[in-house]
Amino acid sequence: MLAPSILPRPARPRATPLRLGILFVALLVVAVFAGSALAVVTVRFAESAGGGLGGAILRKGPETVARRTILIAIVLLLPILIRAAGWHGVADLGWGEVPWRRGRWRPVLRTVAWGWVLGVVTLGALIAAQYLGGARRLDRVSALAALPWMAITGLGIAAMEETLARGILFLPLARIWKGVPTAVLISGLFAWAHILEPTADAFGAPGLLRPTLRVAATTFASAPDDPSQVMRMAGLFLMSLVLCLTVVRTRTIWLAVGLHAGWVLVKSLSGRAGNRAHPAPDLAWLLGGRSDALDGVVSLAMLLVLGLWVFRMRPVAPSSPTEASPPPGPLSG
């Protein structure tokens, strides 16, 4: 056994691994089609409304509208999946023992702080290399004034996203599919969600049904179209995989929250303070040019090393009677 169970397996799982897999695929398909239909309706409304409202809705293009509505549909259908997986409610938020009890906040804050420092140092080193190597240019030093606000919002974003992705979604599925397959699946979905982009031409067909089918088809066909996007998708996959492994090793989401918050802070600061250099230097393929550095080879190497380090961490021992004699863990078998 490579790691202890994160939580006890439900006495009567609501779905077998195969049935849960079929449900997962079915819900994803339904979410894409429902989100595509909502996107077409929204775009048609914006076109007919015109003016400031229509312009605000279509400011980043109909394809962005579709991407957002599809992601909303996925989130709305998520309760069906986790209920079938035997969700434990609050116990499956990934928070561990209730942190607001007396004295429970100290270890949580220490773990979040350690993860935050690790996130700032790892991504911060890559971003510093970008500026030193000429891949990015510092344009707005005044952005440093917003550093405290970016740190606070980054922590809030990380806490919400990790509770949803690594807690509510990952924990129930990992008990049925095991940890590694679940981590790989969630990380792949996470990476795909960041690059899915229906084409704007899909909205050109008349009516509602034809454009809905075209939007859905181009969504499923979404794929990286240049080497930098391939590297970014690989980086997003590895980033999510690292966060999933921290949950498996520590039995809570708090290290992932800190790590995620540190990354968000560095990315936000780099995005506000500088821009990608034009023309790109010769080392752009190595260092990347994006504010998250995920389009460079060095970032992939860093995430691989970080992932191996987390994987080799000593698993946290059970700390409650309900976890004292768990069944085989999600990384075993």
SVG drawing of the C-alpha trace seen along z (x, -y; Angstrom):
<svg xmlns="http://www.w3.org/2000/svg" viewBox="-34 -53 53 57">
<polyline fill="none" stroke="black" stroke-width="0.4" points="0.0,0.0 1.5,-3.3 -0.7,-5.6 -3.4,-5.3 -7.0,-5.9 -8.1,-9.5 -11.5,-8.6 -13.3,-5.3 -15.0,-3.7 -18.8,-4.0 -20.5,-0.9 -22.6,-0.6 -21.2,-2.6 -23.9,-4.1 -22.1,-3.1 -19.5,-0.6 -16.3,-2.0 -17.7,-1.1 -21.1,-2.6 -19.5,-5.7 -17.3,-6.0 -20.3,-5.8 -22.2,-8.4 -19.1,-10.7 -18.9,-10.5 -22.7,-10.9 -22.8,-14.0 -19.9,-15.6 -21.6,-15.2 -24.9,-16.5 -23.0,-19.5 -21.3,-20.4 -24.6,-20.3 -26.5,-22.1 -23.8,-24.8 -23.6,-25.1 -27.4,-25.7 -27.2,-28.3 -24.3,-30.0 -26.3,-30.2 -29.3,-31.7 -27.1,-34.1 -25.3,-35.3 -28.6,-35.7 -29.9,-37.8 -26.8,-39.9 -27.0,-40.5 -30.6,-41.5 -30.1,-43.7 -27.2,-45.6 -25.9,-48.7 -23.9,-48.5 -25.4,-45.2 -24.9,-43.3 -21.4,-44.7 -20.5,-43.7 -21.7,-40.1 -19.8,-39.7 -16.8,-41.8 -14.5,-38.7 -16.3,-37.0 -19.1,-34.4 -16.5,-31.6 -15.7,-32.9 -19.4,-33.0 -19.7,-29.3 -16.6,-28.4 -18.1,-30.0 -21.6,-28.5 -20.2,-25.0 -18.1,-25.3 -21.2,-26.5 -23.2,-23.5 -20.4,-21.1 -20.4,-22.6 -24.2,-22.4 -24.2,-18.7 -21.4,-17.9 -23.8,-17.1 -25.2,-14.2 -21.8,-12.6 -20.6,-13.0 -23.9,-11.8 -23.5,-8.6 -19.9,-8.3 -21.2,-8.3 -20.3,-11.8 -19.8,-12.2 -20.9,-15.8 -18.7,-18.0 -16.2,-15.2 -15.6,-15.3 -14.7,-18.9 -11.0,-18.0 -10.8,-20.1 -9.8,-17.2 -11.0,-17.5 -13.3,-20.5 -10.8,-23.4 -12.9,-25.9 -12.8,-23.8 -10.5,-25.2 -6.9,-24.9 -7.6,-23.4 -6.6,-26.5 -2.9,-26.5 -1.9,-23.4 -4.2,-24.5 -2.5,-27.9 1.0,-26.4 0.2,-24.0 -1.3,-26.8 1.6,-29.1 4.2,-26.4 2.4,-25.7 2.1,-29.4 5.8,-29.9 6.5,-26.9 4.2,-28.2 5.7,-31.7 9.3,-30.4 8.8,-27.8 6.8,-30.0 8.5,-33.1 11.9,-31.7 10.5,-30.9 9.0,-34.4 12.2,-36.0 14.1,-34.0 11.7,-35.2 12.4,-38.9 16.2,-38.3 16.2,-36.3 14.2,-38.9 11.1,-36.8 9.0,-39.4 9.4,-43.1 8.6,-45.0 6.3,-47.9 4.2,-48.8 6.1,-48.8 3.1,-50.6 1.3,-47.2 3.2,-46.3 0.9,-48.5 -1.9,-46.0 0.2,-43.1 -1.8,-42.7 -5.1,-42.7 -3.8,-40.1 -2.5,-37.9 -5.9,-38.0 -8.0,-37.3 -5.5,-34.6 -6.0,-32.8 -9.8,-33.1 -9.7,-31.8 -7.4,-28.9 -9.6,-27.9 -12.8,-27.8 -11.2,-26.0 -9.4,-23.4 -12.5,-22.7 -14.4,-22.0 -11.8,-20.2 -9.6,-18.4 -12.2,-18.0 -15.8,-17.7 -14.8,-16.1 -11.6,-14.2 -12.2,-12.5 -15.4,-10.6 -14.1,-9.5 -10.7,-8.5 -12.4,-6.0 -14.0,-4.2 -11.4,-4.7 -8.3,-4.8 -6.1,-7.9 -3.8,-7.8 -6.5,-7.2 -8.7,-9.8 -5.9,-12.3 -5.0,-11.8 -8.6,-12.1 -9.3,-15.2 -6.0,-16.8 -6.7,-16.0 -10.2,-17.5 -8.7,-20.6 -6.2,-21.1 -8.8,-20.6 -11.2,-23.0 -8.5,-25.7 -8.0,-25.2 -11.5,-24.3 -12.5,-27.0 -15.5,-26.6 -15.0,-28.5 -16.8,-31.7 -17.9,-30.5 -20.1,-27.9 -22.6,-30.6 -23.1,-31.7 -25.7,-29.0 -29.3,-30.0 -31.7,-29.0 -30.8,-27.4 -30.3,-23.7 -27.6,-23.8 -25.4,-26.3 -25.8,-24.4 -24.6,-21.2 -21.7,-23.0 -20.6,-24.7 -20.7,-21.3 -18.8,-19.6 -16.0,-22.2 -15.8,-22.1 -15.2,-18.3 -12.6,-18.9 -10.8,-21.5 -7.0,-20.8 -3.8,-22.8 -2.9,-24.4 0.8,-25.4 3.8,-24.1 3.4,-26.7 -0.2,-25.7 0.8,-22.1 3.3,-22.9 0.8,-25.0 -1.7,-22.2 1.0,-19.8 1.8,-22.3 -1.8,-22.6 -2.1,-18.8 1.1,-18.5 0.0,-21.4 -3.3,-19.7 -1.6,-16.4 0.7,-17.9 -2.2,-19.4 -4.1,-16.0 -1.0,-14.3 -0.7,-16.8 -4.2,-15.8 -3.4,-12.1 -0.3,-12.6 -1.6,-15.1 -5.2,-13.9 -6.5,-17.5 -6.6,-20.2 -4.6,-22.8 -1.2,-22.3 -2.8,-22.5 -4.6,-25.7 -1.4,-27.3 0.5,-26.1 -2.3,-27.2 -2.6,-30.6 1.2,-31.2 1.0,-30.4 -2.0,-32.7 -0.2,-35.6 2.9,-35.3 0.9,-34.9 -1.3,-38.0 1.7,-40.1 3.6,-39.2 0.5,-39.8 -0.1,-43.3 3.5,-44.4 4.8,-43.3 4.1,-42.0 5.4,-39.4 8.5,-40.6 8.1,-41.3 9.9,-40.0 10.3,-36.9 13.9,-36.1 15.7,-32.9 15.1,-31.4 11.4,-31.9 10.8,-28.2 12.8,-27.4 11.5,-30.1 8.0,-30.8 6.4,-34.2 3.1,-33.9 2.5,-35.3 2.2,-31.8 5.3,-30.5 3.5,-27.4 4.5,-27.7 8.2,-27.0 10.1,-23.8 11.6,-24.9 8.1,-25.1 7.4,-21.5 10.6,-20.3 9.9,-22.2 6.4,-20.6 7.8,-17.2 10.4,-17.6 7.8,-19.0 5.4,-16.2 8.1,-13.6 8.9,-15.3 5.3,-15.3 4.8,-11.7 7.8,-10.7 6.4,-12.6 5.6,-10.5 1.8,-10.0 0.1,-11.6 -1.2,-9.0 -4.9,-8.7 -5.9,-11.0 -9.4,-9.9 -11.2,-6.6 -13.1,-6.6 -9.8,-6.6 -7.9,-4.2 -8.5,-1.0 -9.2,-2.2 -9.6,0.1 -6.9,0.1 -6.0,-3.5 -6.9,-5.3 -3.3,-4.9 -3.2,-1.1 -4.3,1.7"/>
</svg>
